[in-house]
Amino acid sequence: MLFSAKADYRNYLRLSFGQPWSAKMERALEKIGHLAKEAAGTL
C-alpha cells in the first residue's frame, strides 16, 4: 500500500525491494501483476 494524507493514491500499490534484479525476480513480479489484474477484475 501507498499511504498518503490525501485520498489521491487509494488505488495504488507501491512495491519496494532491495534485491539484485534477476530472472526469478522478474517472474515473481509478473505473477504479482497477473494476480493484481485478476483481483481488480473481481471488484
WOPEDA-V109310 format. One line per field, one symbol per residue. ss: DSSP state (H for helix, E for strand, - for the rest). phi: phi as a letter, one per 20 degrees, with the letter a starting at -180 (. if undefined). psi: psi as a letter, one per 30 degrees, with the letter a starting at -180 (. if undefined). A space follows every 50 residues. Layout:
ss=???
phi=???
psi=???
//
This chain:
ss=------HHH-------------HHHHHHHHHHHHHHHHHH---
phi=.debfdegdfddcddbbceffbfffffffffgfffffffffef
psi=lkklflgfgfglkkkklhlkkleeeeeeeeeeeeeeeeefff.
//
